[in-house]
């Protein structure tokens, strides 16, 4: 599966553009900031966005939703459990530091087992609460877009409002560990990994 990683914002969020090679259609995952950088990549690759996807509602993952949706008027989807974050006053204060803008309301929910189809590319939604109540991962062919659920050598923090260590443990045990070892993990921040590497060396998966 093809993808483009665009590191954006002060917290260096990984935004992913996921194209279909045959049709030129693409999904935009977690446009957190620096919309001009994301738009430039899309135009340079001559892609046509058809959907914007958020792995969760924290401001560093949604901060460019508004600009991307304005430039490309396509549906925005996130899990309903994170909707309160869109109107969180604390998030709005952080937004100014990140150069983020308040996100528009999603056009549709993301639920466990949903399939997002972009041309000939298919992404399955895995609901993985813990970092936030509405955290999701997107499972594609050979790839897992893990948001802030799983990082190389770490996992998402659970001390923010709505976070839950017990829920994150369950998500890792029930949704992440059963996945194929060769699966490439593309997290919300930092370098990529594989399920095998994380099973072997990530202290939170031991």
N, C-alpha and C positions, 0 to 999 in steps of 0.2 A: 504494500500500500504506500502510495506516494504521500508526502507531507512536507510542509515548510514550517520551520520554527522561527518565530519572530519574538525576540526578547524585548519586552516593553516595560517602561515605568521604573520608578525608583526602587521598587521591590523586585525588579527583574523577573516579571511574570512571563512564562512561556505561552505565547499565543500561537495557535497552530492553524494553518490553512491546509485543508485536506481536499485535494482535487480528484476528480475522476479523469483519468488520462484520455478516455475515449470521447467524452462530451465537453470537457472544459468547465463543467459545473464544479462548485466547491462549497464546503462548509467552513465557517470561521469559528474556532473554539477559543473561548476566553479572551476576547479583545479587551485587555485590561487598561490600556493607556496608549498614547502615541498613535492615534488613529491614522495620521498621515503616513506613518511608517507601514502600517498594515495595508492601507489602501494602495500605496505605491507598489508593494509586493504583488498584490492581486492584479493590478493593471499591467505590471511588467510581465507577469506570466500569462496575461490575456485570459484570465479566469472569470467566471460568472458566479458570484455567490448566490446560493439559494436558501441558506439558513444560517443563523447565528446560534451557537450553543454555549451555555455556561455550565461548567462543572459544579459551581456553587455560587453563592451570592455575595461573597466578600468583595469589597470595592476594588481591590487590585485585579480582579478577574472580570469585572463588569464595567470598568470605567470608560471604555470606548464603545460600549454598546450603542449609545445614542448616535455618535458620529458615524459609525459603520452602518447602522440601520437607516440613517438619513441619506447616506451616499448610495446604499444598496437597499432599497425598501423590500426586505425579505423578512420572513417570520423569525422571531426570537423565542427560544425555548429554554426554560430552566425548571427545576423541581419546585413545586408549590411550597414546600416546607421552608424554603429560603426567601420567599417573597417579602417577609417583614424587613429583611436587610435592605431592601431597596429604599426604604423610608427611614432608616435608622439614622438618628442625628449624629451619633458618633462617627458613623461611616462617612457622613457628609463632610465633617471636619477633616477627616483623613483625606478625603477626596481632593481638597484643594492642594494638599502637599504632594499628592501623586499626579496632579494634573488630570484627574478623572472627572467625569460628569455623571450626574444622576441618571441612572438607567431608566429607559421606558419600561412599562409593564410588559411582561412576556405575552406573546400571542398564543402560546400553548404550553401545557405542562410537559414535564419529562417523568416517565414512570418506569419502574422496573420491567425489563423485557421489551420495552419499545424498540423499534428498529427505525433508525434514521437513514433514509435512502437518498444518496446523492449520485445521480447517474448510475453507474455500475458499482459504486461503493456503498457498503452497508455498515452501519455502526449500531451495536446493541447497547442499550442503556442498562447499567448496573447501579442500583441505588446503594450507596456505601456511606451511610450516615456515621458521624463521629466527629470529624473536623467541623462539620456543620450539619444541621438536621437534613438538609436537602442535597448534600454532596452526592454526586454521581461520577461514575467512570464511563468511558465510551470504549467498547471492545470492537476492534476491527480485525481485518485479516492480518494476523501476526503482530498486532499492535494493541496496546492498552493506553489510552489517554487517561491518566490516573488523577488528574487534578491535584488537590492537596491531600488526597487520601494516602498516597504512597510516594515516597521520594527514594532516590538512591541513598541507601544507608539510613533512612529515617521515615517518619510518618508525619502527618499533619498534626499541628498543635491542637489541644482540646481545651485550653483554658480561656478561649474566647466565648462570648455569649452564644449559647446553643450547642457548644461542644460537649462531647461525652466520650470519656475514655472507654467505658464499657461498650458503647455502641461501635466505636472504632475497632476495638478488639474483635467484636462479632463480625464486622464488615471484612476485616483482614482474614479472619479464620474461614468465614463462609463464602466469601466472594472472590478474594484474591488468591489465597493459597491453593485452591483447586485448579487454577488456571495452568495452562501448559508452560513448562519450564522455559521453552524457547521464545516465549512471548516477549516482545520489546516493550518496556515501560517508558512512557513519555509523560513526565510529571509536570505539575504546574509551575515548578521552579527547579532550576538546577539541571544537571546532566541526565541523560537517559540511562537505563539499566535493562536488566532482564528479570523475569520472575525467578529463574534459577539463581542468579547472583544474589537477589534479595533473600531468598530462602536460605542461602548459605551464609550470608554475612550481615544481614540486617538484624540488629539486636531485637527489634520489635516483632520479628516474625519467628523467633526461636521458640 
